[in-house]
């Protein structure tokens, strides 16, 4: 394929094209097609933006219908029928059944816009500048969001100082025997610790870009308790792991916590259309009219597909049950790989349909090798973690069990081929997620 125009005209900042160096021309469900007609199974889903697959037919039908009706496309923060319907649906399908009481703020089109607004609001409410984020956290790459993002790859590109954020060890960061919430509290209670009183804490329940690190329920409950004790707002960044990725719509649904602020984006629109949202407890809504703005905070096409996604998939527990079954398929397949290579230091972590095969630190770029081999076999998959040590699985929640199984078998075969090239043989090798 001729990629010359991309090399010649597009900035060197481009990233994913380097991992997937073909020209994609079409997509449906969990299948991508390149210019030659070759098919690829998608275990990337737009970095978690396409939880319902590419060109979901139910959402597409509503979108085309709206466009044909000359519905408002761009509305800033004016009242439109599409926005009204989305808010009514969001309240009916998500908030009321959960006993949640949040006001909605429509921010700019991407996740980092939601994070910027959430941090700005928290500082405004508390009158304090400092916020706490966590090791390996990722919250965006614009100014304030980048200050709460841990990875040096992104921080080093800032060009300015990144201030007013203190990083605390995430759940399990210092080993299973060290409670990092106790460490955090010790800093808070000691006036000579050097920790400026935070306005808020921002946290992912599962750190996607950070390496599929999973916070335990106990840790999150302790974190919330700490926030209440020391007058800090709790912000949950559900941009990548919300919208059903971990099994329930919100990643914290079954954890018993009540965040003060929640950020959503990525799969919120359901169709890959730009949309982001901040949920805030009503008493926190101290914004003056127009004090936080954005030209593209009224994407009515996204409102249409977002409302349809909620009505199609989240009005009962059927979809959750399907996700749970597919999640178990993923876990069994990855566990099987670990079992087949008992001396290679592999492990598995994740929740729901965000899971990762973790390579040891000294594996010499193993995860990237596997990802590249998988792409050769027709599977689009990415890596994550501080050193790209995690092969991260993000298939669409709507992927068929048959296609999911086929993708998992490609991963198993790719692992086998990479290890064979390194002179490592499997103990037992039976594809399909079943131990021999």
C-alpha positions in Angstrom: 0.0 0.0 0.0 1.2 3.5 -0.8 1.6 5.3 2.6 3.8 8.0 1.1 1.3 10.8 1.6 1.2 10.1 5.3 5.0 10.1 5.5 5.3 13.3 3.4 2.5 15.4 4.9 1.5 14.2 8.3 3.3 15.2 11.4 5.8 12.8 13.0 3.5 12.8 16.1 1.3 10.2 14.4 1.4 6.9 16.4 -1.0 4.1 15.6 -0.3 4.2 11.9 3.2 2.9 12.8 1.7 -0.1 14.6 -0.9 -0.8 11.9 0.8 0.3 8.6 -2.1 -0.3 6.2 -4.8 1.9 4.8 -8.1 1.0 6.2 -11.1 1.6 4.0 -14.2 0.1 5.7 -15.3 -1.3 9.0 -18.3 -3.2 10.3 -18.8 -4.6 13.8 -15.5 -6.0 14.9 -14.0 -6.3 11.5 -11.7 -3.8 9.7 -11.0 -4.0 6.0 -7.9 -2.5 4.3 -7.7 -1.2 0.7 -6.9 -4.6 -0.6 -10.0 -6.1 1.0 -8.0 -8.0 3.7 -10.0 -8.4 6.9 -8.7 -7.7 10.4 -10.4 -8.6 13.7 -10.5 -5.5 15.9 -9.3 -6.0 19.5 -8.5 -2.2 19.8 -11.9 -0.7 19.3 -10.6 2.9 18.8 -8.8 2.7 22.2 -12.1 1.9 23.8 -14.2 4.3 21.8 -16.1 1.7 19.9 -17.6 -0.5 22.6 -20.6 -1.2 20.4 -18.5 -1.9 17.3 -17.9 -0.1 14.0 -21.0 1.3 12.3 -23.4 -0.4 14.7 -26.6 -0.8 12.6 -29.0 0.2 15.3 -27.2 3.4 16.0 -26.5 4.1 12.4 -30.2 3.9 11.6 -31.0 6.5 14.1 -28.1 8.7 13.0 -29.2 8.6 9.3 -32.8 9.3 10.2 -31.7 12.3 12.2 -29.5 13.7 9.4 -32.3 13.1 6.8 -34.7 15.1 9.0 -32.3 18.1 9.0 -31.9 17.9 12.7 -29.6 20.4 14.4 -26.0 19.1 14.1 -24.0 21.9 15.9 -25.8 23.6 18.8 -23.2 24.9 21.3 -25.1 24.7 24.6 -28.4 25.7 23.1 -31.5 23.6 23.8 -32.1 21.0 21.1 -34.5 18.1 20.8 -31.5 15.7 20.5 -29.9 17.0 23.7 -33.2 16.9 25.6 -33.8 13.3 24.6 -30.3 12.3 25.6 -30.6 13.8 29.1 -34.0 12.3 29.6 -32.6 8.9 28.5 -29.5 9.2 30.6 -31.5 10.0 33.7 -34.1 7.2 33.0 -31.7 4.4 32.1 -28.6 5.2 34.2 -29.2 7.6 37.1 -32.6 6.8 38.5 -32.1 3.0 38.7 -28.9 3.5 40.6 -30.3 6.2 42.9 -27.7 8.7 41.5 -28.2 12.4 41.6 -25.8 14.2 39.2 -26.0 17.3 37.1 -24.5 17.1 33.6 -21.9 19.3 32.1 -21.2 19.0 28.4 -17.6 19.9 27.7 -15.4 19.9 24.6 -15.4 16.8 22.4 -12.7 14.7 24.0 -11.9 13.0 27.3 -9.2 15.5 28.2 -11.8 18.3 28.0 -13.9 16.5 30.6 -10.9 16.1 32.9 -9.9 19.7 32.5 -13.4 20.8 33.5 -13.5 18.4 36.4 -10.2 19.6 37.8 -11.1 23.2 37.3 -14.4 22.8 39.0 -12.9 20.9 42.0 -10.3 23.7 42.5 -13.0 26.3 42.2 -15.3 24.5 44.8 -12.5 23.9 47.4 -10.4 27.0 46.8 -7.3 25.0 46.7 -4.9 24.3 43.8 -3.3 20.9 44.5 -4.9 17.7 43.4 -3.7 14.1 43.9 -3.3 11.6 41.0 -1.7 8.2 41.0 1.3 6.4 39.6 0.7 5.1 36.1 -2.5 7.2 35.8 -3.5 8.6 32.4 -6.0 11.5 32.2 -5.2 13.3 28.9 -2.5 15.3 27.3 -3.7 18.9 27.5 -2.3 21.2 30.2 -4.2 20.4 33.4 -5.0 16.8 32.4 -1.3 16.2 31.5 -0.3 17.4 34.9 -2.2 14.5 36.4 -0.9 12.0 33.8 2.1 10.0 35.1 3.8 8.6 32.0 7.0 10.5 31.2 6.5 9.9 27.5 3.6 12.3 27.6 4.9 14.6 30.3 8.2 15.2 28.6 6.4 16.7 25.6 4.6 19.3 27.6 7.0 22.2 27.0 6.0 23.8 30.3 6.1 23.0 33.9 3.4 20.6 35.2 2.4 21.8 38.6 -0.3 21.5 41.3 -0.4 17.7 41.3 1.0 15.2 43.8 1.4 11.6 42.8 0.5 8.8 45.2 1.2 5.1 44.7 -1.8 3.3 43.1 -3.3 0.2 44.5 -0.7 -2.6 44.5 2.1 -0.3 43.2 4.3 -1.1 46.2 3.3 -4.7 46.5 0.3 -6.5 48.0 1.5 -6.1 51.5 1.7 -2.3 51.5 -1.5 -0.3 51.9 -0.9 2.9 49.8 -4.0 4.5 51.3 -2.4 4.3 54.8 0.7 6.0 53.2 -1.5 8.7 51.7 -3.3 9.3 55.0 0.0 9.6 56.8 1.0 12.4 54.4 -2.3 14.2 55.0 -2.2 14.1 58.7 1.4 15.2 59.0 1.7 19.0 58.6 5.4 18.6 57.7 4.9 15.9 55.0 5.2 18.6 52.2 1.8 17.6 50.8 -0.3 20.7 50.1 -4.0 20.0 51.1 -5.6 18.7 47.9 -8.8 20.0 46.4 -9.5 16.6 44.9 -8.3 13.1 44.1 -8.6 11.8 40.5 -8.5 8.1 39.9 -9.2 5.3 37.4 -10.7 2.2 38.8 -8.7 0.3 36.1 -5.7 2.1 34.6 -6.0 1.3 30.9 -3.1 3.2 29.4 -1.1 2.6 32.6 -1.0 -1.1 32.1 -4.4 -2.5 33.0 -3.8 -2.1 36.7 -6.9 -2.9 38.7 -7.9 -1.2 42.0 -9.5 -3.4 44.5 -12.9 -2.7 46.0 -11.4 -2.3 49.5 -8.8 0.2 48.2 -11.4 2.3 46.5 -13.7 2.3 49.5 -10.7 3.4 51.7 -9.9 6.1 49.2 -13.4 7.4 49.3 -13.4 7.4 53.1 -10.1 9.3 53.1 -11.6 11.9 50.7 -14.5 12.5 53.1 -12.3 12.7 56.2 -9.9 15.2 54.7 -12.4 17.3 52.7 -11.2 16.2 49.2 -13.5 15.7 46.2 -13.4 12.2 44.6 -13.2 12.3 40.8 -13.5 9.0 39.0 -12.1 9.1 35.5 -14.3 6.6 33.6 -13.4 7.7 30.2 -11.8 4.4 29.0 -13.2 1.9 31.4 -16.7 3.2 31.7 -19.6 2.7 29.3 -19.7 -1.1 30.0 -16.0 -1.9 29.5 -15.7 -3.6 32.9 -19.1 -5.2 32.8 -21.5 -2.6 34.2 -22.0 0.8 32.7 -20.0 2.6 35.3 -16.8 0.8 36.4 -17.6 1.6 40.0 -21.2 0.4 39.9 -20.6 -2.7 42.1 -18.0 -1.1 44.4 -20.2 0.9 46.7 -18.5 4.2 46.1 -20.2 7.5 45.3 -17.9 9.8 43.4 -18.4 13.6 43.6 -17.4 14.0 40.0 -17.3 11.5 37.1 -15.8 12.0 33.7 -17.1 10.1 30.6 -16.1 10.1 26.9 -14.8 7.6 24.4 -17.7 5.1 24.0 -20.3 7.5 25.4 -21.6 8.5 22.0 -21.7 4.8 21.0 -20.7 5.5 17.5 -17.2 6.9 17.6 -18.5 10.5 17.5 -16.8 13.0 19.7 -18.6 13.6 23.0 -17.6 14.0 26.6 -19.4 14.6 29.8 -18.9 15.6 33.4 -21.2 14.3 36.1 -21.2 16.4 39.3 -23.2 16.3 42.5 -25.6 19.2 42.4 -24.1 21.1 45.2 -20.8 21.3 43.3 -22.4 23.2 40.4 -21.1 26.6 41.2 -20.1 27.6 37.7 -21.1 31.0 36.5 -22.9 31.0 33.2 -20.4 30.7 30.4 -17.4 30.4 32.7 -16.3 27.1 31.1 -17.0 27.0 27.4 -16.2 25.1 24.2 -17.3 25.4 20.6 -18.0 21.7 20.1 -19.8 20.9 23.3 -23.1 20.4 21.5 -22.5 17.5 19.1 -26.1 16.6 18.5 -25.2 13.6 16.3 -23.5 12.2 19.3 -26.5 12.9 21.5 -28.7 10.9 19.1 -26.4 7.8 19.0 -25.6 8.0 22.7 -29.3 7.9 23.6 -29.9 5.0 21.3 -27.0 3.0 22.7 -28.4 3.4 26.2 -31.9 2.3 25.2 -30.6 -0.6 23.1 -28.1 -2.1 25.6 -28.6 -0.8 29.1 -32.4 -1.0 30.0 -32.0 -4.5 31.4 -29.1 -6.8 32.5 -29.0 -9.0 29.3 -26.0 -7.1 27.9 -24.1 -7.3 31.2 -24.6 -11.0 31.2 -23.2 -11.2 27.6 -20.2 -9.2 28.6 -19.6 -11.4 31.6 -19.6 -14.5 29.4 -17.1 -13.0 26.9 -15.0 -11.7 29.8 -14.6 -15.2 31.1 -13.6 -16.4 27.6 -10.9 -13.8 27.5 -9.6 -14.7 31.0 -9.5 -18.4 30.3 -7.6 -17.9 27.0 -5.0 -15.6 28.7 -4.7 -18.0 31.7 -4.0 -20.8 29.2 -1.1 -18.9 27.7 0.4 -18.3 31.2 -0.1 -22.0 31.9 1.6 -23.0 28.7 4.7 -21.0 29.5 5.2 -21.5 33.3 8.8 -20.3 33.3 8.4 -17.0 31.4 7.0 -14.8 34.1 3.7 -14.0 32.3 0.6 -12.9 34.2 -2.9 -11.7 33.5 -4.8 -8.8 34.9 -7.9 -6.8 34.2 -11.7 -6.6 34.6 -14.5 -7.4 32.2 -13.5 -6.8 28.6 -10.3 -4.8 29.4 -7.7 -7.4 30.1 -4.0 -7.7 29.6 -1.3 -10.3 29.2 1.6 -8.9 31.2 5.2 -9.6 30.2 8.0 -9.4 32.8 10.2 -6.3 32.9 13.2 -8.1 31.3 11.2 -9.7 28.5 12.9 -7.5 25.8 9.8 -6.0 24.1 7.8 -9.2 24.2 4.3 -7.6 24.2 5.1 -5.5 21.2 6.5 -8.5 19.3 3.3 -10.4 20.0 1.2 -7.4 18.9 3.1 -7.1 15.6 2.9 -10.9 15.0 -0.9 -10.8 15.7 -1.3 -8.0 13.2 0.4 -10.1 10.6 -2.2 -12.7 11.3 -5.1 -10.2 11.0 -5.7 -9.0 14.5 -5.5 -5.3 15.5 -4.3 -5.0 19.2 -2.2 -2.6 21.1 0.1 -2.6 24.1 0.1 -0.4 27.2 2.0 0.2 30.4 5.1 2.2 31.3 7.3 0.1 29.0 4.6 -1.3 26.7 4.9 -4.5 28.7 1.1 -5.3 28.5 -0.7 -6.8 25.6 -4.0 -5.0 26.1 -7.3 -6.6 24.9 -10.1 -4.1 24.1 -12.6 -5.9 21.8 -16.0 -4.4 21.2 -18.5 -5.5 23.8 -20.8 -6.5 21.0 -18.2 -8.9 19.3 -19.7 -12.3 18.6 -18.4 -15.2 20.7 -17.2 -16.8 17.4 -15.1 -13.8 16.4 -13.8 -13.3 19.9 -12.6 -16.9 20.0 -10.9 -16.5 16.6 -9.1 -13.4 17.8 -8.0 -15.1 21.0 -6.6 -18.0 19.0 -4.6 -15.6 16.9 -3.1 -14.2 20.2 -2.2 -17.7 21.3 -0.6 -18.6 18.0 1.3 -15.3 17.9 2.6 -15.9 21.4 3.7 -19.4 20.3 5.5 -18.1 17.2 7.3 -15.4 19.1 8.5 -17.7 21.8 9.5 -20.3 19.2 11.6 -17.6 17.6 13.2 -17.1 21.0 13.8 -20.8 21.4 11.1 -21.3 24.0 8.7 -24.2 23.8 5.3 -24.5 25.3 4.5 -27.0 28.0 1.0 -27.7 26.6 -0.3 -26.0 23.5 -3.9 -26.3 22.7 -5.5 -23.3 21.1 -8.9 -21.9 22.0 -8.5 -21.2 25.7 -8.7 -24.8 26.9 -5.9 -26.5 28.8 -4.7 -29.7 27.4 
